[in-house]
């Protein structure tokens, strides 16, 4: 008869996410995670087989957590600006999570964000609101991802230090500049 597993995959991933945010991914291994949960290593090995399987599952779980903070407010222009701001806020408030997701520790790749269906919806709304093509709106989204990712990376790694208010102003100015640039292309 198979033994019943009382530690769920959800409990393991939630505990791992908490450790990740608090201490960074390098602090997580089967033994430290089991200690955090208060169980043996067996449930972790049973659910994930190996650390690569665990890392992939944690990548998905951590990305879902990050995306849950990035909900649309129904205004495409504001959502566009918030997209960049949310990267920076994560780098400031949860730098270990940012490093894990966006600086190569997880199985997630930044290029995956360009395939996000929410970006396509946002591009359609931005195009309509600002009188630009969907491709131009997608260019704006791509540019704000690159800009904010660079700024957030410098913050998360300690290269720069500045107030969150100043960084939000920079993101707002960049968002506006990207839209103005694309709109200018429409008038040529």
C-alpha positions as CSV (number, residue, x, y, z in Angstrom):
1,X,0.0,0.0,0.0
2,X,1.3,3.4,-1.0
3,X,2.1,5.8,1.8
4,X,-0.1,8.9,2.0
5,X,1.8,12.1,1.5
6,X,0.6,14.8,4.0
7,X,2.9,17.6,2.8
8,X,1.3,19.0,-0.4
9,X,3.2,20.4,-3.4
10,X,1.5,23.7,-2.6
11,X,2.9,23.8,1.0
12,X,6.4,23.0,-0.3
13,X,6.2,25.7,-3.0
14,X,4.8,28.3,-0.7
15,X,7.5,27.6,1.9
16,X,10.2,27.7,-0.9
17,X,8.8,31.0,-2.2
18,X,9.0,32.5,1.3
19,X,12.6,31.3,1.7
20,X,13.4,32.6,-1.8
21,X,12.1,36.1,-1.0
22,X,13.7,36.2,2.4
23,X,17.1,34.5,1.8
24,X,17.6,34.0,-2.0
25,X,17.5,30.9,-4.1
26,X,21.0,29.8,-3.1
27,X,19.7,29.2,0.4
28,X,17.3,26.5,-0.8
29,X,18.2,22.9,-1.0
30,X,16.2,19.8,0.0
31,X,17.4,19.8,3.6
32,X,16.9,23.5,4.3
33,X,13.5,23.4,2.7
34,X,12.5,20.4,4.7
35,X,13.7,22.2,7.9
36,X,11.6,25.3,6.9
37,X,8.5,23.1,6.5
38,X,9.2,20.9,9.5
39,X,9.2,17.6,7.6
40,X,11.6,15.0,6.3
41,X,13.1,15.4,2.8
42,X,10.9,12.6,1.5
43,X,7.8,14.7,0.5
44,X,10.0,17.1,-1.5
45,X,11.8,14.3,-3.4
46,X,8.5,12.6,-3.9
47,X,6.8,15.6,-5.5
48,X,9.7,16.9,-7.6
49,X,12.1,14.0,-8.1
50,X,15.2,16.2,-8.3
51,X,16.3,19.8,-7.9
52,X,15.8,20.6,-11.6
53,X,12.2,19.6,-11.3
54,X,11.8,21.6,-8.2
55,X,13.5,24.7,-9.8
56,X,11.1,24.5,-12.7
57,X,8.0,24.2,-10.5
58,X,9.3,27.1,-8.3
59,X,9.9,29.2,-11.4
60,X,6.3,28.8,-12.4
61,X,5.0,29.4,-8.9
62,X,7.2,32.5,-8.3
63,X,6.1,33.9,-11.7
64,X,2.4,33.4,-10.9
65,X,3.0,35.2,-7.6
66,X,4.8,38.1,-9.3
67,X,2.1,38.3,-12.0
68,X,-0.7,38.4,-9.3
69,X,0.7,41.8,-8.3
70,X,0.6,43.0,-11.8
71,X,-3.2,43.0,-12.5
72,X,-4.7,45.3,-15.1
73,X,-6.6,48.3,-13.9
74,X,-8.5,48.7,-17.1
75,X,-6.6,51.7,-18.5
76,X,-4.1,50.6,-21.1
77,X,-1.9,53.7,-20.7
78,X,-1.7,53.3,-17.0
79,X,-1.2,49.5,-17.3
80,X,1.6,50.2,-19.7
81,X,3.3,52.6,-17.2
82,X,2.6,50.2,-14.3
83,X,4.3,47.4,-16.2
84,X,7.6,49.1,-15.8
85,X,6.9,50.4,-12.3
86,X,6.1,46.9,-11.1
87,X,9.5,45.6,-12.2
88,X,11.2,48.3,-10.2
89,X,9.0,47.8,-7.2
90,X,9.9,44.1,-7.1
91,X,13.6,44.9,-7.4
92,X,13.3,47.3,-4.4
93,X,10.9,45.3,-2.2
94,X,11.7,41.7,-3.1
95,X,15.2,41.8,-4.7
96,X,15.8,38.0,-4.3
97,X,12.6,37.3,-6.1
98,X,13.6,39.7,-8.9
99,X,17.0,38.1,-9.2
100,X,15.5,34.6,-9.3
101,X,12.9,35.4,-12.0
102,X,14.8,37.8,-14.2
103,X,18.6,37.3,-13.6
104,X,19.0,33.7,-14.6
105,X,18.3,31.6,-11.5
106,X,14.9,30.4,-12.6
107,X,13.8,28.6,-15.8
108,X,11.9,31.7,-16.9
109,X,13.4,33.8,-19.6
110,X,12.7,37.5,-20.2
111,X,11.9,36.8,-23.8
112,X,8.8,34.9,-22.5
113,X,7.3,38.1,-21.4
114,X,6.9,39.2,-25.0
115,X,4.6,36.3,-25.7
116,X,2.3,37.2,-22.8
117,X,-1.3,37.4,-24.1
118,X,-2.0,40.3,-21.7
119,X,0.6,42.4,-23.6
120,X,-1.2,41.7,-26.9
121,X,-4.5,43.0,-25.3
122,X,-2.7,46.0,-23.9
123,X,-1.1,46.7,-27.3
124,X,-4.5,46.7,-28.9
125,X,-5.9,49.1,-26.3
126,X,-2.8,51.4,-26.5
127,X,-3.0,51.5,-30.3
128,X,-6.6,52.5,-30.2
129,X,-6.2,55.1,-27.4
130,X,-3.1,56.8,-28.9
131,X,-3.9,56.4,-32.6
132,X,-0.8,54.2,-33.4
133,X,-0.6,50.7,-34.9
134,X,-0.6,47.6,-32.8
135,X,3.0,47.0,-33.9
136,X,4.0,50.4,-32.6
137,X,2.2,49.7,-29.3
138,X,4.1,46.4,-29.1
139,X,7.3,48.4,-29.7
140,X,6.4,50.6,-26.7
141,X,5.8,47.6,-24.5
142,X,9.0,46.0,-25.6
143,X,10.9,49.2,-24.9
144,X,9.4,49.7,-21.4
145,X,10.2,46.1,-20.5
146,X,13.9,46.6,-21.5
147,X,14.1,50.0,-19.9
148,X,12.5,49.0,-16.6
149,X,14.3,45.7,-16.5
150,X,17.7,47.5,-16.8
151,X,16.7,50.0,-14.0
152,X,15.4,47.2,-11.8
153,X,18.5,45.1,-12.4
154,X,20.7,47.9,-11.3
155,X,18.6,48.4,-8.1
156,X,18.4,44.7,-7.3
157,X,22.1,44.2,-7.6
158,X,23.0,47.4,-5.7
159,X,24.6,49.2,-8.6
160,X,22.4,52.2,-8.0
161,X,20.5,53.6,-5.1
162,X,17.7,56.1,-5.5
163,X,14.3,56.7,-4.1
164,X,11.4,54.7,-5.4
165,X,9.6,57.9,-6.1
166,X,12.4,59.0,-8.4
167,X,12.5,55.7,-10.2
168,X,8.7,55.8,-10.7
169,X,9.1,59.3,-12.3
170,X,11.8,57.9,-14.6
171,X,9.5,55.0,-15.7
172,X,6.6,57.5,-16.3
173,X,8.9,59.7,-18.4
174,X,10.2,56.8,-20.4
175,X,6.7,55.5,-21.0
176,X,5.6,58.8,-22.3
177,X,8.8,59.2,-24.5
178,X,8.2,55.7,-26.0
179,X,4.6,56.6,-26.9
180,X,5.6,60.0,-28.3
181,X,8.3,58.5,-30.4
182,X,6.0,55.9,-31.9
183,X,3.2,58.5,-32.5
184,X,5.8,60.7,-34.2
185,X,6.4,57.8,-36.6
186,X,2.7,57.9,-37.5
187,X,3.1,61.6,-38.6
188,X,6.0,61.0,-40.9
